[in-house]
Amino acid sequence: MRFDIITLFPDFFTSPLNSGLLGKALAKQIAAVSLINPRDFALDKHRRVDDEPYGGGVGMLMKPEPIFAAVESVPVLPRRQVLLMTPQGQTMNQKLFQELSTNFDQLVVICGHYEGLDERVLHLVNREVSLGDFVLTCGEIPALTLLNGVIRLLPGTVGKEESLKAESFEAGLLDYPQYTRPAEFRGLTVPEVLLSGNHQAIAQWRREQQIQRTRDRRPDLYEAWLKAEEPGSREEGI
């Protein structure tokens, strides 16, 4: 899968893209990331990429010409989406990462800066994406989050792909508690069922824990999960 990141700060991505699973995925060519700086496409000798907003206002806006040129400089694959990182966009979640990793071969990600971008940039964009209902100093932070969330779902990135199916949000529930050795640490013990070797009982316990944890920590997810369940298949008495 190809990622083209339109960013004024390419160095922001250098260390994360060379570390951990992201670095391994790029080394194995599961994904490819290209960093494009709009400043390289600025039209004046000072390589200016921002200007004052028409009508007045606080701060500066990113100019449209360098962004259009930067986006148009990258190859176009058949299954492509252009995404804009903005607080006004669709909030990232696991469902979005699954959709992007499955349905597209190329993501062009535009990182905003300053007070925003010239509205005409939206003519390039298929989808606006947000990290949440808050404002950050730059679009590189949500862009890196999106990169991580999508690339880890690509086949070959995670060693045991079965683990992806059991983690939080995959089934609409949070993950169950997990333990490793030692069985007792500072008076804290591992639940007996996990030491029993009874795989059926362990699976049931984990399912119950997922439901209880989601209900207690994320009532919104729990309600959505209940609505998605078929009548008669809900877990009772949890």
C-alpha positions in Angstrom: 0.0 0.0 0.0 1.3 3.5 -0.9 1.1 6.5 1.4 1.9 10.0 0.1 2.1 12.5 2.9 1.9 16.2 2.1 3.7 17.8 4.9 5.7 21.0 5.7 7.8 18.9 8.2 9.0 15.6 6.6 11.4 15.2 9.5 8.5 14.7 11.8 8.0 11.2 10.4 11.6 10.1 10.2 12.0 8.3 13.5 8.5 6.7 13.7 8.8 5.3 10.2 12.1 3.7 11.1 10.9 2.2 14.4 8.9 -0.9 15.5 6.3 -2.5 13.3 6.1 0.5 11.0 9.8 0.3 10.2 9.5 -3.5 9.6 6.5 -3.1 7.4 8.3 -0.5 5.2 11.5 -2.7 5.1 9.4 -5.7 3.9 7.6 -3.4 1.4 4.2 -4.1 2.8 3.8 -0.4 2.7 5.6 2.5 1.1 5.6 6.1 2.4 6.6 9.1 0.3 7.0 12.5 2.0 6.2 15.6 -0.1 6.9 19.1 1.1 4.6 21.8 -0.4 7.3 24.3 0.1 9.1 22.7 -2.8 6.2 23.8 -5.0 6.0 27.4 -3.8 5.8 30.0 -6.5 8.0 32.8 -5.1 11.7 33.0 -4.3 11.0 32.9 -0.6 9.1 29.6 -0.9 6.1 31.0 0.9 3.3 28.6 1.6 1.0 30.7 3.8 -0.7 34.1 3.5 -3.2 36.3 5.3 -6.9 35.4 5.1 -9.2 37.5 2.9 -11.6 39.4 5.1 -9.2 39.6 8.0 -8.7 37.3 10.9 -6.1 35.9 13.2 -3.3 33.8 11.9 -2.2 32.6 8.5 -3.7 30.2 6.0 -1.9 27.7 3.8 -2.0 28.7 0.2 -3.7 26.5 -2.4 -1.1 26.5 -5.2 1.7 24.6 -3.4 -0.8 22.0 -2.0 -2.4 21.4 -5.4 1.0 21.1 -7.0 2.2 18.7 -4.3 -0.8 16.4 -4.6 -0.6 16.5 -8.4 3.0 15.5 -8.4 2.4 12.0 -7.0 1.4 9.0 -9.1 -2.2 8.1 -9.2 -3.1 4.5 -8.4 -6.6 3.1 -9.3 -7.9 2.7 -5.7 -6.9 6.1 -4.2 -8.2 8.5 -1.6 -7.0 11.9 -0.7 -7.4 12.6 3.0 -7.2 16.0 4.9 -6.2 16.0 8.5 -8.5 18.5 10.2 -10.5 18.8 13.5 -13.6 19.2 11.4 -13.3 15.8 9.9 -14.6 12.3 10.6 -13.2 11.0 13.9 -10.7 8.1 13.5 -11.7 4.7 14.8 -10.9 1.1 14.1 -13.7 0.8 11.5 -12.1 3.6 9.5 -8.7 2.0 9.6 -10.2 -1.3 8.5 -12.0 0.4 5.6 -8.9 2.2 4.4 -6.6 -0.8 4.7 -9.0 -3.0 2.7 -10.5 -0.7 0.1 -7.6 1.4 -1.1 -4.1 0.9 -2.5 -3.0 4.6 -2.1 -3.7 7.2 0.6 -2.7 10.8 0.0 -2.6 12.5 3.4 -2.6 16.3 3.6 -1.3 17.8 6.9 -2.7 21.2 7.7 -0.8 23.9 9.6 -1.2 27.5 10.8 -4.8 28.5 11.2 -5.9 26.1 8.4 -6.0 25.8 4.7 -7.5 27.7 1.8 -11.0 26.2 1.4 -10.3 25.5 -2.3 -8.0 22.7 -1.2 -11.1 20.7 -0.4 -11.6 20.2 -4.1 -8.7 17.8 -3.9 -10.1 15.9 -0.9 -12.2 12.8 -0.8 -12.5 12.7 3.0 -11.7 14.9 6.0 -10.3 13.0 9.0 -9.8 14.1 12.7 -8.0 12.6 15.7 -10.7 14.0 18.0 -12.6 17.0 19.2 -9.5 19.1 20.0 -7.0 21.3 18.2 -3.3 20.4 17.7 -0.4 22.4 16.4 -0.2 20.4 13.2 -1.7 17.7 11.0 1.3 15.5 11.2 0.3 14.1 14.6 -3.1 12.7 13.4 -1.4 11.7 10.1 1.1 9.5 11.9 -1.8 8.0 13.9 -3.6 7.1 10.8 -0.5 5.6 9.2 0.1 3.4 12.3 -3.6 2.3 12.5 -3.8 1.4 8.8 -0.4 -0.2 8.2 -0.7 -2.5 11.2 -3.8 -4.0 9.6 -2.0 -4.8 6.3 -1.3 -8.5 5.9 2.2 -9.4 7.1 2.7 -6.4 9.4 1.6 -8.1 12.6 3.3 -11.5 13.3 0.2 -13.3 14.5 -2.8 -11.9 12.5 -5.2 -13.8 14.8 -4.3 -11.3 17.5 -5.9 -8.5 15.4 -9.2 -10.3 15.6 -9.2 -10.5 19.4 -8.1 -6.9 20.3 -10.2 -4.0 21.4 -12.9 -2.6 19.1 -12.7 -5.5 16.6 -16.0 -7.0 17.8 -17.4 -3.8 19.2 -16.0 -4.6 22.6 -12.9 -3.7 24.6 -10.2 -6.3 25.0 -10.2 -8.7 28.0 -7.6 -8.5 30.8 -4.4 -10.4 30.1 -1.7 -11.8 32.4 1.8 -13.4 32.1 4.3 -15.0 34.5 4.7 -14.9 37.5 1.3 -16.3 38.6 1.6 -14.3 41.8 3.3 -10.8 42.1 3.2 -8.7 45.3 0.1 -10.5 46.5 -1.7 -10.0 43.1 -2.7 -13.3 41.5 -3.7 -14.4 38.1 -7.4 -15.6 37.8 -7.5 -19.3 38.4 -9.5 -20.0 35.2 -6.4 -18.9 33.1 -4.3 -21.5 34.9 -6.8 -24.2 34.5 -6.0 -25.4 30.9 -9.8 -25.4 30.2 -9.9 -23.6 26.9 -13.7 -23.4 26.8 -13.8 -21.9 30.3 -11.1 -19.5 29.4 -12.9 -18.4 26.3 -16.1 -17.9 28.3 -14.3 -15.9 31.0 -12.7 -13.7 28.4 -16.0 -13.0 26.7 -17.6 -12.1 30.0 -14.7 -9.8 30.9 -14.9 -8.0 27.5 -18.6 -7.3 28.0 -18.2 -6.2 31.6 -15.2 -4.0 30.9 -16.9 -2.3 27.9 -20.0 -1.7 30.0 -18.0 -0.2 32.9 -15.5 1.8 30.9 -17.2 2.7 27.7 -21.0 2.8 28.1 -21.3 4.3 24.6 -19.6 1.3 23.0 -21.6 -1.1 25.2 -24.9 0.4 24.0 -23.8 0.2 20.4 -22.8 -3.4 20.9 -26.2 -4.3 22.4 -28.0 -2.7 19.5 -25.8 -4.7 17.0 -26.5 -8.0 18.7 -29.3 -10.2 17.3 -32.3 -10.7 19.7 -31.7 -13.6 22.0 -27.9 -13.7 21.5 -27.0 -11.1 24.2 -25.0 -12.2 27.2 -27.3 -12.0 30.2 -26.3 -11.7 33.9 -22.9 -10.1 33.2 
